[in-house]
Structure formats: C-alpha cells, structure tokens
C-alpha cells in the first residue's frame, strides 16, 4: 500500500485499525487503506517497524555520504 501519512487509529474488538492516507489529484487527503493489526501484536509490530525504518535511514545516510564523496549513482540496497 502506498501512503503519504497516517490518519485516525481505532481499537475495536481487539483489532487496531490505522488509516493510511494519500494526497489525491484534488490536493486533499484521502484514505488509501488501513493497517489492520491484532491489538496483542501492536507493540511488537511497532518495534519491528521502528527497527526497519532506523536501518533504512542508516542506509540512506550512507548512500547520501557516498554520493557526496563521488561514489556514483548506485541504488540503495
């Protein structure tokens, strides 16, 4: 799912639903879909997502440093 921001979150019957939002052609935000997570796994999933994003930031920073140092236009892996 492609999202540009997160919207409302609700917890009902042990299910956490988080809106994924995208800006439409009209310039307004629209719901693109929902992350649907069993509540008992929400903390674990949040921690895993934070770890993944920290690793991606590290890779992007390394890539930017290599670009600045003249390392070419290699894709981030």
N, C-alpha and C positions, 0 to 999 in steps of 0.2 A: 504494500500500500504506500503510495506517495503522499506525504503530508508535509505541511509547512509550519504547523503549530498544533498545539493540543488545546482542546476545549474543555467542556464540562466533564466531570467524573461522577459516576453514581455507583452506589453499592446496594444491591438488592438481591435477596435470596442467596447470599454468599458469592455473588458474581460482581466483580469490578468491571465497569464499562467506562472507557476513556475515549472521548471523541477525538478523532484525527481530522484536522481541518486543512483546507487548501483555499487559496485565493482564486476566485473564478474570473472569467473574462470581463465580468461586470465590475471587478475591483472589490467585490465583497467576499467575505469568508463563507465557505460552505462546508458542510460535513462530508468528508471523503470516505469515512468508515469508522469503525470502532475497534479498539483493542479490547478484547474480552478475556479477562483473566480470573480464574478461580481465586477468591479472596485469600485462601490459605497459602497460595503461591505468590502473592503480590510482592511481598518483601524480597523473596529470593529472586524473582524476575527483575525487580527494580535494581537490585545489587548487580545482577548479571549485565543488565543494560548499561549501568554506570561503568562497569569494568570494560565493556566493549567500547564505549564512547571514549573513555580515557586512553585506551590503546590506539583508537583511530586518531585522536588528537595528537598523540605522540608521533604516529606515522606521518601525519600531515605536517607537523612541525619539522620533522626530519626531512621530508620532501621539500618543503619551502627553503630550508637551510641549504640543501643540495642544489636547488635551483639558483639560489643567490650566489653560491660558490661556483656556478658554471657547470653543474652536473648534468645538464641536458634536460630534455623533456620526457623523463621516464614516468610511467603511470605509478600511482600509489598502490602498493600491494598490501 
